[in-house]
Amino acid sequence: MIKIWAVPLSETTHVPLWVQLAERLREAVASGTFKAGDIMPSELELSRVFCISRATSRRALSELEREGMIVRRRGKGSVILRKRVDQPVSKMRGFAEDMRRRGLTPSYLTLETGKVVAGMVVAEALELSADTRVFCSKRVLFADGEPIGIAQSWLPPRLLRNSRAPTAEELTKSSLYKWLIVNCGTELTRAREYIEAAVATDEIANLLSVPKDSPLLVARRQSFDQYDKPAEYSVLHFRSDRYRFEIDLWNSPESANS
């Protein structure tokens, strides 16, 4: 009996065969026929199943790779990746809230907590002098038990004047943003964020369970509280195979004249 995903492609429609094949494979992944971590049928296998050229199979697989659905690995084939988490850049959300909205369970592993000298970059973001001692935490972020990112955060001294600093245990159990609301009455209401590419160092690769030099997304975020004062500076490293940023763009009157 022929497998549902392998039903012959249409020769009568105007839709190119490679487009039909790419869509057929997407549907097979969505239905669970092929799962994350499985090896997608090779160009040769697809060519035999659908009676198409290898060039057609290759183009369909290249499209799925471009979309981030698969990654091609020498000697192994096309590995199906887990669906990426999309983070809307225009939304101010903490990691825990963002994961729960997607039906994923967030968790943390706290690596470091304590006071450190701010240094130039952190001091500028928090509007402090460079020699000011600030609270710093470093955590691994998990989605459904899988490491997805690393977050390092710095808080200005004013937030902790009337409260003790969060413990490593508290930051492992819950969101830093929630802790700030409950213990300091501080709510982060907006942020300025810069996103760039990087590769995984030995340390980061080990923490995120990826090969060294794997591509990463790095977000450098300056967050402001309800009084519009700098309340947090953070650097977040995300696995690019599990996380991406979503940006909504609107047309402006000026662009219509350009």
PyMOL commands that set and color helices and strands:
alter all, ss='L'
color gray80, all
select helices_A, chain A and resi 4-6+17-31+43-50+54-66+95-101+119-126+157-160+168-173+176-184+202-208+253-256
alter helices_A, ss='H'
color red, helices_A
select strands_A, chain A and resi 39-40+70-73+77-80+85-88+106-117+133-143+146-155+188-199+215-225+230-239+243-246
alter strands_A, ss='S'
color yellow, strands_A
deselect
rebuild
show_as cartoon
